[in-house]
Structure formats: C-alpha cells, structure tokens
Amino acid sequence: MRAVRVHELTGPAGLRLEEVEAPRAGPGEVLIDVKAAGVNFPDVLLSWGKYQFKPPLPFSPGGEVAGLVAAVGPGVTGFAPGDRVASFMIHGAFAEQVVVPQEAVVALPEGVPFEVGASVMVTHGTTMHALVDRARLRPGETLLVLGAAGGVGIAAVELGKVLGARVIAAASRDEKLAFCKERGADEVICYSQEDLKERVKTLTGGNGADVVYDPVGGDWTEAALRSTAWEGRLLIVGFASGTIPKIPMNLVLLKGCQITGVFWGSFAAREPARNRAHLAQCLAWIEEGKLRPHVEEVLPFERAAEALERLERRAVLGKLTLAP
C-alpha cells in the first residue's frame, strides 16, 4: 500500500509518498480502508520533531481518518467489514490502510461524507472535551475563541453556538473574521488591529468572557486572561504561536478565575467511552445540520507536503483533508 512518511525532521518538505507493507488487524483491532485523512497542526509539529510525542523515523503523520472497515481482529464487536467508520490516532493516518484499537472507532452516519468525518475527530473531539468537560460551558455564557478561523478554533465557534453560548471570535485578519461570522460567531475581534481586552470589555458590558478557548498561546494568553470575567475559565488548548506563555498568577487571584488544561489525547486514552460519546454526538449534529464543519479542500496524498505547509503558514480556513 501507499503511505506518506517522514524520513527526516525537516518539516513538511521531509514528507515522501512510498510503498510500505500493509498492516493487519490484531486482537481488538480494526483495519480501515482510508477514504480521507484529516490534517492538523500537530502533524506540522511532528514533521519538525517538535510535538510532545516523537515517533521513531520513518513514520506517517495524521491523526484522524474516515473510511470503510476492511477487516476486524479477534474480539472485536460492533463493527464488520464494509461499515462506514471514523477514527483517531496519534499518527499514522496518511496511509491507504490503518489499524486502530476498537476503542478509537466510531460509526460514520450515512449522511456524513468521508472528508467531513475525517476532519472532526481531533478538532471537535478536543473542543467537546474542552467546552463540556473542562469548562462546563452553560447556555447564555460568553465564549471567547482565539485563533477562531483555524481547525480547533472554528470547531469551538460552531460547538459554542450549538451549546447555547454567545460566541466572540478573535483572529488576525478580516477575511478570517468574515469566515467566523459565516460559521455562526456573534461578534468578532481582529486582534492584530484592536486591543483584545478593551474590545472584549466593550462587547460584554464590562463583564469579560465567561470562557476563553486558547489554542494560540504566546502574548495572547495573558491578554485573554485579562479579558476573562469574574470566576471565568481560561482553557489552555495549545500553542500554535510557537511560544508557551508565562502568566502573571496574580491575575488569577484577582479574577477568582480558573486556568484549565485541555489534553484531549490523554482524555481519549483514559476515558474512551466518554470520548466516543462526544464524537458520536458531533457526527449526529452534523447529520442533522446543526454543525457544518468546513473542509476547505481535499488534496491527494501526493500533495501532503503542500497541505502541511499551508497549515504552517496559517493559510487554511477550517480544515484540509487528504485522500488516497
């Protein structure tokens, strides 16, 4: 079979499409014929060797797939060859076939295209865990989303609206903010041109945001913390800016607020049933039309390096997927 693999940690340029041995399903495992694989920012970090998990070379990036069950291993129940499914993993998705534990597989409804199913496992799984489990977001609360036009950011905008929040989307360019408005954001902030804290203060009548979703890090984290309401919750989702912030902890005291870590990968491993329930709910909302995940483009495996490079340049609205 064909797979896109990293042979040297030189970024997207180090990806190669090559023939590799096809995997087989072992006990408790499901073999999937991949129809689409989602592309996420951790794939970029993996290609540079900068992710918290460093697989041995060579390896295939990719953390989410959708396709058809090709075979199941001993002990697998609930899935059979030919079933439409989606799944997630740390890496390995950029291949024509993947093997995953049964606990990481969810049924893909007939009304959800493969490219969409492959684009929500990581982003919407992360965001459901963040908003529902970690922030306990309540209807009527104000949700501020940083990096709102990216993969997890736009998932937070869309899921925040489904969960009943008033959503303020913050991004760096006007075209990104227009995209966020199209996806349901109530208000937008261009934080490259406006003072984030002052604008949030104005939009919330001086109260601040009840929940802040921060996948960006860097200087924006402190600005976001200063934008939180009394007893607000700041969700630390990632550091797409490349900088891990140092936070003045006196602000946490003065606001009586919480800073909460969101490590979806560990959550999915520790609580697989709850994670699958989150993913199944997202897929049901997509089939019902309540969620409309945006896939900007479906690219062939031959253009995998381009996909990662575009993501690295922040030149993607929503998600890209790859197809064999």
Secondary structure, 3 states (H helix, E strand, C coil): CEEEEECCCCHHHHEEEEECCCCCCCCCEEEEEEEEEEECHHHHHHHHCCCCCCCCCCECCCCEEEEEEEEECCCCCCCCCCCEEEEECCCCCCECEEEEEHHHEEECCCCCCHHHHCCCHHHHHHHHHHHHHHCCCCCCCEEEECCCCCHHHHHHHHHHHHCCCEEEEEECCHHHHHHHHHCCCCEEEECCCCCHHHHHHHHCCCCCEEEEEECCCCHHHHHHHHCEEEEEEEEECCCCCCCCCCCCCHHHHHHCCEEEECCHHHHHHHCHHHHHHHHHHHHHHHHHCCCCCCEEEEEEHHHHHHHHHHHHCCCCCCEEEEEC
